[in-house]
């Protein structure tokens, strides 16, 4: 045969490389030259993947590609010829390369050639193969470096962690579509369904290599019968944020280059992920500071305690996407009392187990930040995620705030720190509001009886005349009170007044107003109440005082009411009628209720 022409065809094949994108195209053209030159049916190249076990890597016939066959050749021979029923195998082996086979089917010309000529064909073909392979690997590697450059350039403009990971995964899939890649990440990442993700905790529990890679920040290789498994850390300067778990099948070539490129991609991704994480953290910190500032400004606007707590409950529900939120205050016996502004769940009996457990931990100065409370504490709990923060005033725990959510692991540690700041500010506002309300109460309260004083009582009655349609006034006077003071002394007289005041509080509604009118005279105002009910209340108090006081005393009551239908009525006339009725009760024998304006009943 014309060897010069044969070699010239191969030389032109190497030189004419500009239009080919893949090595497969080069091999197919090489096979075409061989088929035409030797009138062959098919040409294939086999590569050893085990002890004398070969895998068909390239073939001019797709039906052959992928099949496997055992061959028995001597390891110490570089060139071996093996003939079998119209098939001719030429073996090639070298120290730095795996054992290769060149297979020819058909072509009687080849079968007539000498072993020396066949060896020459083998050397030419394998030289072409390896040289072409080297060129295309360099070309492919150059393309991958360009992809890495584009990836790095794009990553530094991405400021969201999920987008960084998405870009990282898509680039790896473009670079190495034959590799199986998984991200091994903590639970707080939510990526698309098309990206395979493994749970970091489960992976490091199952595979020691994964734990080593994550803790040390170094790549770890695990060998298996079907290839290599590598754990590549996604790391930045401040730590390791996850792993890339890659399966490299046995047929993949240039494994060292593949691993090196995956490491570079992971390194670029780790830096970008850290930047995105820091950016999101700084952004969240700014938002948190703004939230804390807005909250502090709102709750320090001299709000009432109920307004402060109502605002804080709404704020915590919104800030932490919580299902329930509540505030609790400890009494002097360390028993918790719920503030009424708490959400509905805490008003139910089902909440007691949660609150008891939280209160115990708070009093023991343990932090309460639990991802799944049902695991060991409350069994099958409805609300699995829980955060609770103590309310501390002057280094003393006065209560605590708690938020719940049904889904497990719903709260982050950053949320817990934010809650600490919010509760700290709300505690200060709470104690200030409580002190202010106590002071306000002292200003309008009689210090002996703890009933309201006359000034506040007058204001309530005047306000009722502006806003309501009716109301009833009861004036109460202690019968023979001077005799009590003269017989038992003024201290006992004071105790009698305290007992009567307690009786009054026990017999009126929360919206009713009891007051010390002056001396031994007391008063009750019942807003929006008619004369009939007013008389019932007065008679109930007369009876209760007679039965409960020690030493026993009696009271007389004068009752009067007003109605918006009487246009000329006024607070002064209301007081005048009640005062006249009181003195009528005194004249009629005391220990009774008297009413002058029966026509208003």
Long-range contacts (C-beta under 8 A, 24 or more apart in sequence): 1-37, 1-109, 3-120, 6-33, 6-37, 6-124, 7-124, 9-33, 9-37, 10-124, 10-128, 13-128, 13-132, 14-128, 14-131, 14-132, 14-135, 17-135, 22-136, 23-132, 23-133, 23-136, 23-137, 23-140, 24-58, 26-132, 26-136, 27-58, 27-129, 27-132, 28-60, 30-125, 30-128, 30-129, 30-132, 31-58, 31-59, 31-60, 32-60, 34-104, 34-125, 35-60, 38-104, 38-107, 38-109, 38-110, 39-106, 39-107, 39-108, 39-109, 40-104, 40-105, 40-106, 40-107, 40-110, 41-105, 41-106, 41-107, 42-103, 42-104, 42-105, 42-106, 43-102, 43-103, 43-104, 43-105, 44-102, 44-103, 44-105, 45-100, 45-101, 45-102, 45-103, 45-129, 46-89, 46-100, 46-101, 46-102, 46-103, 47-98, 47-99, 47-100, 47-101, 47-251, 48-98, 48-99, 48-100, 49-250, 49-251, 54-99, 54-101, 55-250, 55-251, 57-251, 71-101, 73-99, 79-119, 79-122, 81-115, 81-118, 81-119, 83-111, 88-118, 90-118, 90-119, 90-121, 90-122, 90-125, 91-122, 92-122, 92-123, 92-126, 97-130, 100-126, 100-129, 102-126, 133-253, 137-253, 137-254, 137-257, 141-257, 141-261, 144-175, 144-261, 145-261, 147-171, 147-174, 147-175, 148-261, 148-264, 148-265, 148-268, 151-265, 151-268, 151-269, 152-268, 152-272, 155-268, 155-269, 155-271, 155-272, 156-272, 156-275, 158-272, 158-276, 159-275, 159-276, 159-279, 159-280, 160-276, 160-280, 161-189, 161-273, 161-276, 161-277, 161-280, 162-189, 162-190, 162-191, 163-276, 164-269, 164-272, 164-273, 164-276, 165-189, 165-191, 165-195, 165-269, 165-273, 166-191, 166-192, 166-195, 167-269, 168-234, 168-244, 168-265, 168-266, 168-269, 168-272, 168-273, 169-195, 171-265, 172-244, 172-246, 172-262, 172-265, 175-261, 175-265, 176-258, 176-262, 178-249, 178-252, 179-246, 179-247, 179-248, 179-249, 179-252, 179-258, 180-246, 180-247, 181-244, 181-245, 181-246, 181-247, 182-244, 182-245, 182-246, 183-234, 183-242, 183-243, 183-244, 183-245, 184-210, 184-214, 184-231, 184-242, 184-243, 184-244, 184-245, 185-241, 185-242, 185-243, 186-241, 186-242, 187-409, 188-409, 188-412, 189-242, 198-245, 200-242, 200-243, 203-243, 203-245, 207-231, 210-243, 210-245, 213-243, 214-240, 214-242, 214-243, 215-240, 219-259, 219-263, 221-259, 226-250, 227-252, 228-255, 230-259, 230-262, 232-262, 232-263, 232-266, 233-266, 233-270, 234-266, 234-269, 234-270, 234-273, 235-266, 235-267, 235-270, 236-270, 236-271, 236-273, 236-274, 236-275, 236-277, 237-271, 237-274, 238-274, 239-274, 240-270, 241-270, 241-273, 241-274, 241-277, 242-273, 281-414, 284-414, 288-414, 288-418, 288-421, 291-315, 291-319, 291-418, 291-422, 292-418, 292-421, 292-422, 292-425, 295-422, 295-425, 295-426, 296-425, 296-429, 299-425, 299-426, 299-429, 300-429, 300-432, 302-433, 302-436, 303-429, 303-433, 304-433, 304-437, 305-339, 305-430, 305-433, 305-434, 305-437, 306-340, 306-341, 308-426, 308-429, 308-430, 308-433, 309-339, 309-341, 309-426, 309-430, 310-341, 312-341, 312-401, 312-422, 312-426, 313-341, 313-342, 313-343, 315-422, 316-401, 316-403, 316-419, 316-422, 317-343, 317-403, 319-415, 319-418, 319-419, 319-422, 320-387, 320-403, 320-405, 320-411, 320-415, 320-418, 320-419, 321-405, 321-410, 322-403, 322-404, 322-405, 323-383, 323-404, 323-405, 323-406, 324-383, 324-403, 324-404, 324-405, 325-401, 325-402, 325-403, 325-404, 326-351, 326-355, 326-401, 326-402, 327-391, 327-399, 327-400, 327-401, 327-426, 327-430, 328-355, 328-359, 328-399, 328-400, 328-401, 328-402, 329-391, 329-398, 329-399, 330-359, 330-363, 330-397, 330-398, 330-399, 334-363, 336-399, 336-400, 345-383, 345-404, 350-382, 353-378, 354-378, 354-381, 354-383, 354-386, 354-402, 354-404, 355-402, 358-386, 358-388, 358-400, 358-402, 359-400, 361-388, 362-388, 362-390, 362-397, 362-400, 363-397, 365-390, 365-397, 367-416, 368-402, 369-411, 369-413, 369-416, 371-408, 371-409, 371-410, 371-411, 372-408, 372-409, 374-408, 382-406, 384-408, 384-409, 384-410, 385-409, 385-410, 385-411, 386-411, 387-411, 387-415, 387-416, 387-419, 389-416, 389-419, 389-420, 389-423, 390-423, 391-423, 391-426, 391-427, 391-430, 392-424, 392-427, 393-427, 393-428, 393-431, 398-427, 398-431, 399-427, 401-426, 446-515, 446-516, 448-494, 448-497, 448-498, 448-516, 449-497, 449-498, 449-500, 449-501, 449-516, 449-522, 450-498, 450-501, 451-501, 451-504, 451-505, 451-514, 451-515, 451-516, 451-522, 452-513, 452-514, 452-515, 452-516, 453-515, 453-516, 454-515, 454-516, 454-517, 454-518, 454-523, 456-513, 456-515, 457-513, 457-515, 457-517, 457-523, 457-525, 458-571, 460-513, 460-525, 460-527, 461-525, 461-571, 461-574, 461-575, 462-571, 464-525, 464-527, 464-528, 465-562, 465-570, 465-571, 468-527, 468-528, 468-564, 469-528, 469-563, 469-564, 470-528, 470-529, 470-530, 470-561, 470-562, 470-563, 470-564, 471-525, 471-526, 471-527, 471-528, 471-529, 471-561, 471-562, 471-574, 472-525, 472-526, 472-529, 472-530, 472-531, 472-533, 472-534, 472-559, 472-560, 472-561, 473-523, 473-524, 473-525, 473-526, 473-534, 473-559, 473-560, 473-561, 473-562, 473-574, 473-575, 473-578, 474-523, 474-524, 474-525, 474-526, 474-534, 474-537, 474-538, 474-541, 474-557, 474-558, 474-559, 474-578, 475-517, 475-521, 475-522, 475-523, 475-557, 475-558, 475-559, 475-575, 475-578, 475-579, 475-581, 475-582, 476-500, 476-504, 476-517, 476-521, 476-522, 476-523, 476-524, 476-538, 476-541, 476-555, 476-556, 476-557, 476-582, 477-520, 477-521, 477-522, 477-555, 477-556, 477-582, 477-586, 478-520, 478-521, 478-522, 478-553, 478-554, 478-555, 479-553, 479-554, 479-555, 479-556, 479-586, 479-590, 479-591, 480-553, 480-554, 480-590, 481-519, 481-520, 481-553, 484-551, 484-553, 488-551, 492-551, 493-520, 496-549, 496-551, 496-553, 497-522, 499-545, 499-548, 499-549, 499-550, 500-545, 500-549, 500-553, 500-555, 503-541, 503-544, 503-545, 503-548, 503-549, 504-541, 506-544, 507-537, 507-540, 507-541, 507-544, 508-537, 529-561, 530-561, 530-563, 530-601, 531-559, 531-560, 531-561, 531-595, 531-597, 531-598, 531-600, 531-601, 532-601, 534-559, 534-561, 535-559, 535-593, 535-595, 535-601, 538-593, 539-593, 542-591, 542-592, 542-593, 546-591, 554-590, 554-591, 555-591, 556-582, 556-585, 556-586, 556-590, 556-591, 556-592, 556-593, 556-594, 557-581, 557-582, 557-585, 557-592, 557-593, 557-594, 558-582, 558-583, 558-584, 558-585, 558-593, 558-594, 558-595, 558-596, 559-593, 559-594, 559-595, 560-595, 560-596, 560-597, 560-600, 561-597, 561-600, 561-601, 562-600, 563-600, 566-600
